[in-house]
Amino acid sequence: MESEEDVVRRIEKDIAIFSDNIKQIRMDELSGEERKIVELAEMYAKDSRAFLSKDQRYTAFASIAYAHGLLDSIRKLKNLME
């Protein structure tokens, strides 16, 4: 079983991965709807950081997981995923 510190580290790692992945996105190459999805993903990532700072780990994890899903959909459409 993971310790609370392990869970926090995992969430922090997921946030860092999201930050790296979003750098692949060129907003000027997106349609209006695609930009809205990326902006929504950014909001969920920001929410994740806020929840983590309030020690709401489950909600922080859910938020960053959702952010990854949204961003991955755009990355897949733009052939940016391996």
HELIX and SHEET records of a PDB file:
HELIX    1   1 GLU A    4  ILE A   22  1                                  19    
HELIX    2   2 MET A   27  GLU A   29  5                                   3    
HELIX    3   3 GLY A   32  SER A   53  1                                  22    
HELIX    4   4 ARG A   57  LEU A   77  1                                  21    
END                                                                             
